[in-house]
């Protein structure tokens, strides 16, 4: 049942609002002033707070500001008989969900409360999803090779140092990038990913830096690039070795000056971005072949993290298989299947050229094709090896 807190110094108003909201099957608590309301927010979780603005002891806007720290997920609806456009704007700037005047219109009040509850639900679901994503990006296994990677992440993540992640396809470079972001001081900001290999060379600059309307034939409106989108967070440049030389030059400038210019634009835009890059290519060889800028390489590789191939951490395969069994069961809405010891031993003996990505595909195939317990004969029949 949704919980609502009413903070108002007028008893009659509190009681009227409480009666209306309880009739709609909401759980309602009351506070006669700001300090009492803040104490209740510390002790209880409220989905919505109806807060008067003009109150003794503490102004409603001050309550709102303090509540942003105490209970940031509670949606505040400010209520006042002395409302003005300026007051409403000020309340919104301070984080209020909405502003309504006294005496409140009943329909307007209930619609606003429902909308606020929808917003609170969305915020909660988003946080839950982020936790699931963070959990799904956890690196599984206890091998010595993986331990080296974990220690590097722990040391580097809290800094703003640029990181270049290397390793074969499917080894988990994106997972390392996510861990760097989740364990950093920028975890509250966005993590924006760009697959440099998947974007045509003629479009990569627009993708990264954005473009102004009319800057080229299909530029029918202004576009914000990935650097701007990632400001305050992390920009993950995957497959950086496939980026064109012209785009490399612009990325180098952005890293040097923390400024970008949109395609077709003249204005310099400051960006606050931590760049993490990844590649499966030997960039030293790419530099020798004149396919990659040496100065950009040194800018990106302040810290180098080498992700081991799955063949170099075979002892982690049982743990990875169990994770994939659980993930696949959750996705399919089924009970997780089990793999017997002989099946796991056989999977450990195989040559995993596609690394973790290939193992995950094989496990999904085994889940579909096998009975409740995956046996060695199942693994031999359906591993594709």
N, C-alpha and C positions, 0 to 999 in steps of 0.2 A: 504494500500500500504506500503510495507517495506521501512523503512527510513535508509539511509546510509550517514555517515559522512566521508569526505575525509580530512585528515590532512597532508598537504605537502607544503613545502616552494616553490616549483617550480610550477608557474602558468600553464605552458604548460602541465605538468603531471596532475594537478588537472582537467584542462578543458578536457583533453583526457579521463580520467577515468569517469568524470561526463557524457560526451557525450555517452560513451559506456554503462554505467549503466542506464541512463535515457532511452536509446533505449530499454532496457530490462524491462521498466516500473517500475523502482525503483525511489523513491523520494530521491534526492541527495542534500546535503549541503556541503559547502567547508569552510576550515579554513586554513589560510596561515602559522600558527605556533602553537606550543603546547599550550601556554596559552589561545589563542583564541579558540582552539578546546575544552579545558577543560571547558571554560565558556559556550560553546554551549552544552556540555554534561550536564551541570547543568540545563540549561534552557529547553532542549528538550530530548526526548527519542529516541535513535537510536538503531536499531536492529544490525547493523554492522558498524564498524569503520575501514577504511583503513588508516593506519598511517605510515608515513615515519619514519625511524630511525634517520638518520643524518639530523638534522635541527638546525638552530640557535635559541637562546633564551632558548629552552628546548629540550633535547634529547627525541626521540620517546619512548625509554624504560621507561623514567621517566614519560612521559605522560601515558603510559600503567599502571604503578604502581599507580599513583594517580587516574586513572579512575576506578580502582578496588573498590575504596570507593565511588566515585561519581556515577558511572553507572555500577554496577557489572554484570548486565545482558547483556550488550552490548558485542558482539563477536568482538575481535580485530584481524585484519589481518595486520601483520607488513610487510612493503614494504621497500626494500633497494637495492641500486646498489652496496653496499659494503658488501654484505652478506657473511657469512661463516657458517659452521656447528655450531661453538661455539656461534655465534650471534643468530642463530635459536633456539638452545637449551636454551640459556639465556632468549629469548623472551617467549618461551613456559613455562619455569619455573615461569616466572612472570605473566602468565595467558593468553598469546596470544593463539588464536584459531589456527592460522597457520602463516606461513612465506613464502613470495614469493619475487623473485628477480626482479629488474628493468632491462630492460624494461619487464613488465609482459607479458607472453604468454596469448593471449585473452581467449582461451578455459580454461586454467588453472585458470585464474582470475575468470571467471564466475562460474566454478564448485566450486571453493573455497568459493565464496560469497553465492552460493546456499546452500552449506553444512553448512556454518556459520548461515544462516537464519534458516535452519532446527534445528540446535542446540539451537538457541535463542527461537524458537517456543517450543521446547521440555522443556526448562528451564521454560518458562512461564506456560505451561500446568502442569508441575510438581508442581509449586508453587500454581496454582489454585486448583489442586487436594489436596495438603496438607491443604489448607484453608478449602476445603470442608470436609476433614476428621476431621480437628479440630472442625469445626462447628457441624458435626454430632456427635462428642463426647461431646458436651456441655450437661450438665445435665439440664433436663427440669423439672420445677416445682418450687413452692414457699412455700412448706411446712416447718414447723419448723425443722423436722427431716433432710431434705435436706440442710437446712441453716447451720446446725451444720457441715455437711460434707464440704460444700463450704468454710466455715471459716477455717476449718482445712487445706484444700488444699491451700488457700491463704497464710497461715502462713508457711506451710512446703515446698511448691513447690520451692521457691527461694533458699532453702538450699540444701545440698547434703545428708541430713539425710536419712537413709534407712527407708522405710515405709512398714508396714504389713497391708494389706487391708482385712478385714473379712466381711462376709455376706453370705446370702443364694445364691444358684445358680440363675442366671438370674437377680440379683438385680442391676447390673451395676458396678461391681468391676473393670472391664477392662476400663470402662469410667473414673473412678476415676484415674486410673493409667495414662491414656492418658492426663487428665487434669494436673496431677502432672508434666508430661513431658513437655507439651505445655507451662506451666506457669513457667518453670524452666530456669536457665541459660544455660541448655543443649538442649534447644528446637531446636537449629540449628544442633544438632547431631542426630544420629539414635535412634529410639526406637525399640528395638528388643524384640519380644515376644516369650516365650517358654511355651507351655502347658505341664506341667510335667506329667499330667495324661494321655496324648495321646501318650507318647513315652515309649516304652518298657524299663524296668529297665536296661537291658543289653546294651541299646543304649544311655541312658540319658547322660552318661559321655562324650561320643563322641560328642553328640549334643551340650553340654555346653562348653566343653573345646577343641574340635577338636581332630584330630588324625594324626599321621604320617603314611606315606605310608608303608604298610606291617606290621602295628602294630597288625592286626588280619586278618583273612582269606579274608574278603570282602573289606579290606582297600586297594584298588588298586591305590589310590592317596591320597595326603595330603588333609586334610579338616580343614578349619578354623571354630572354634566353636563360639557359640553365645556370649561368654564373649568378645572375640576379635572383633567380628562384632559390638558389642555395645560400644566399647571403644570411649570415648568422648560423650556418650549419656546415655540412660537409658536401663537397662535390666529388663524386666517384667517377673517374674517367676510366672505364673498362676498355680493354684492348687498345690502349694508348698507342701501341706500336703501329696501328693501322691508320693513324691520323695523317692527313695530308701535310706537306711541309708548310704551306701557306697558313693553315690553321695552327700548326705548331708555333709559328712565329707570333701569332696573336695570343696564344695561350701563354707563351713566355713573357710577353709584355704584361699580360694580366697578372701573372705571378710576381713580376718585378715591381709593379706600380700599384697593385690592388685596385686597378681601374680598368674598365672595359668601354668600348664604343660599339653601339649597335651598327649592324650593316646598314649603310645608307645614312647614318647619323653623324653628327659632329660633336655632340655633347659627351664629355667623359663622365662615366657613372662609377662612383666608388662602390666596391663590393668587399664584404667581409666573409671570406670563404676559406675553409681548409680544404686543400686538394689532396685526395688520395687517388693514385693511379694504379693500374694493373695491366700486365701483359704476359702472354705466353711466349713472346719472342725474345731472342737474345739482343737486347738493345745496343750492346757494345758492338756486335756484328752489324746491326742495322746502321749504326753511326759510320762504321768503316765502309759500308756500302752506300753511304750518302742518302739513306732513307729516313734518318732520324737526326735531329739537331743535338749536337753534343751539349750545348749550353742548356737546352731544355732538360736533357737527361740529368744533368747535375742539379738543376733546380728541383726536379721531381724526386730525386733519390737521396734526400737528406737522410732518410732511414730506408734501408732495404729489408724486406721480409720475404724469405723464400718459402713458399708453401710446398711441402713434400708431396710427391706422387703417392697414390694409394699403395702401390707396390713396395714403397719404402716404409709403410706403417701398417703392415698386414695384421698386426696384433689388435688393431682397432676395428677390424671388420665385424666381429661379433656384436660389438656395441653399436656400430653403424646399422647393421641389419636389424637389431632390435628397435632402434629409433625409427627406421623406415617402416617396419611392421606396424608400430604404433601410429605413425603419421598417416599411413595409407588406410588403416582401419578407421581412423577419425574422419578422413576425407570421404570414405565410402559409407560411414555410419554403421560399421560392423565391429564385431569383437576381434581384437588382434589375434592373428595366427601365430604359431610358434615354429621355430626352426630347430630341428634336433642337432645334437653335437656333431654328428657325421656330416650333415649338410653344411654347417658352419665351417668345419675343417676343410671340406671340399672347396667352398667359396674362397677360403683363405689361400688355397693352392693355385688359383687361377691368375692369369696375367691381365691386370685391369688397365688397359691402355686408355680407356675413357674415364678412369679414376672414379671418384665418388658419384658423379652423375650417372656413369654406366652401372655402378652397383645399385643405385636407387631404382633404375629402370628394370634391372634383373629381379630385384626383390618384388617390385610391383607385378611383374610377369608371374613370379612364383606364387604370389598371393592369389592371383586370378586362376591359375591353372592347377594349384595343389589343393589337397584336403586341409583339415584343420591343422595338421602338423606337417611342415615341409621337411621332406626326407632327403637323403643324399641322392637317391634315384631321381627325385623331382629336380634337384639342383642340376644333376647331369643332363636331364632331359630338356630343361627349359632355360638354362643359363645362356644358351647360344654360343657356348665355347666348344 
